Amino acid sequence: MKSTLKLALGLASAIFASTAVSNVAHAEDLTLCWAAWDPANALVELSKDFTKETGIGMKFEFVPWTNYADRFLNELNSHGKLCDLIIGDSQWIGGAAENGHYVKLNDFFDKEKISMDDFVPATVVGYSEWPKNTPNYWALPAMGDVVGWTYRKDWFSRPELQKEFKEKYGWDLAPPTTFDQLKQIAEFFQKRQIDGKTVYGASIYTERGSEGITMGAMDLLYSYGFQYENPKKPYEMEGFVNSDKSVKGLEFYKALYDCCTPPGASNSYMGEGVDAFKSGQVAMHMNFAFTWPGLQKDENVGGDKIGYFVNPKGPDGDQFAQLGGQGISVVSYSDKQESALKYIKWFANKDVQAKWWSLGGYSCLNSVVKDPKFPSSQPYAQAFLDSMAIVKDFWAEPSYAPLLQASQKRFHDYVVAGQGSAKDALDGLVKDWTQVFQDDGKM
Amino acid sequence: MLNRTADNVARATPEPLAKKIRGISDKGLAWLFISPTILLLLAINIFPLFWAIYLSFTNFRANRPNEVVKNLGLANYQRILGDHDIWIAMQTTAHFVFWTILLQTVIGFTLAWLIDRKFRGHAFWTTIILVPMMLSPAVVGNFWRFLYEPQIGLFSYVVSFVTGIPPTNVQMLSNVELAPWAIIIVDTWMWTPYVMLICLAGLRSIPEYIYEAAEVDRASNWRQFWSITLPMALPFIMLAVLFRGIENFKMFDMVNLLTGGGPGSTTEVASITLKRQAFESWRTGYSSAFAIILFVAVFGLANIYVKALNKVKQR
């Protein structure tokens, strides 16, 4: 009886001890919040090394892009403790810094000798700094991303199509270097029968709900001469946002939508674009570079069948591309900031960044992207590098949300619904954005 | 057994407490029972309402918790009432409410009238007709989004088969002219059975002897319908209109799933505008004012309507 009692007590103690140990381990777990997409899966894989090295477990909270901003901005605004680390969108930096959602990382970077000079400059400005172009860092550049294009290399290389194209347009069918060329190619492929299937010219961003059409139209407007404000007088938008060049750019985007997109593509963003390309519907596809590793691996359209090109030049030779991507930040409401900082330190490591790139993430570290082997490391690596060299970003103001909503409405009303003119849309945008900045007391 | 337990509890209750309990009046006891419900109601309905009213006079933004909240007086209300886009959204809402109610009432009443004939298999058909109403709006929205798909959707092929227009040209959700009707069709498909049920209850409540008396007076079928069926079912029809009117004024899920308010702002009803202002632009004070305006509009119109309904019932 005694021995049975001892055994029972022993078992109970063992269970208690193991529970206690697991609770301790559990308490050390970090939760990283991000969008649910391919790079997030790569990060899960990568982070296993962090757990191995430090013993700190990693949990992940991934939310689909459609709810990403709603979900995590709500979490931050309510001072929630769900996320210890967050990979927040580049536009959030201003608001997150001013509202105290993120831990300022300057002292930590100094202490750990992490230098922002080691990262691609555009990503530092885009993902880390607030105010912009000042050495105040709220995130470590984590996932470089930019809007670029993929095309059906196998279709472009067909001799009969090359011949027909040359006869029609007088130049060789090849990845376009100007938007006019892009439109000609798109028109050429629109409603063409290829392998017994009707195909279309291009998939472009037209989504209304979150940020899609803005990211797409801006990608083009920058190269047409659009500027957010007078470089000499901040927040002066009249004549810049709605300049003649901007009007032409927006008209071109609408013309591209009207002439050359698949039927029903009135609400298309990243996922819909990938679907259109993967299903062999379109000859060209506008999308963020993060989609490229997945497309490259695709059995039907990847491998030798896919090619990549940088956002083309505008009519005056200007060439820019819309910045995507994000930085990784420590949430100021987290109780595990010390461990979270350990993760950032680990993530900034050169070897980790190299592995990050090999797994399908886009490193922003110079030592990775400036490695002589980098351009040949993947078929899309050179296009990524070239694109990152010409990036521009949307307003990163604390009020970026109403600014974005205004552009979403104005662009969609004109481009997709065909209401009013491009000039009306951009004049309206100046009015809306002025109101936002007036509400903020900045004008 | 239950009585014995109650007796035991009564015996075990200390005398001072028992005296207090015995001293509670019926009214007091009633308050005691309903107080949890009232507290819950205050917490989840009344408090948020008054909080929203308070916020509607401020510049509060939920994404700027550290910012000083300023009292703006009636500025938010003035801005909303002078906002062209808000009035467009209200017009769009009115358009939806009008057409959905009209179609659902006419079709719902007709179906109820046919089902009420009690033909062979009427119970089976009643069940079939009720199916759309049983589905979740999220399922219905996604289901119809696929049906409307111009390249693979069944709807486009049916229209193409009937009209000869190529399926890829039947772009129900992308076309400015067609998108509002795409939503009206889905809402009508889903909620007509609800109207039918209410109308059927109305038709079944008409006493048979009235029709027998009309037969004796040799009233024609049309006369019977016009003078007996319709007037006696009218309060029920009006009730269905009231319920659907209030629901459709707040219509959100279906529009959000099908078009998200697009193309452009063609299908942007008031609830979508409200959501965008509140949770995408984070203008909490402004959107609270808009919510109050909508609440007052629905509440006011519903009250006027209920008075009219009561008059019809008293006839």
Interface residues (C-beta under 8 A of the other chain):
Chain A: D70 L73 N77 H79 G95 E98 N99 G100 T198 R208 G209 P262 P263 G264 A265 S266 N267 P398 A401 P402 Q405 K409 H412 D413 Y414 V416 A417 G418 Q419 D439
Chain B: N59 A62 N63 R64 P65 N66 D85 E149 P150 Q151 T168 N169 Q171 L173 S174 V176 T259 G260 G261 G262 P263 G264 S265 T266 R276 F279 E280 S281 W282 R283
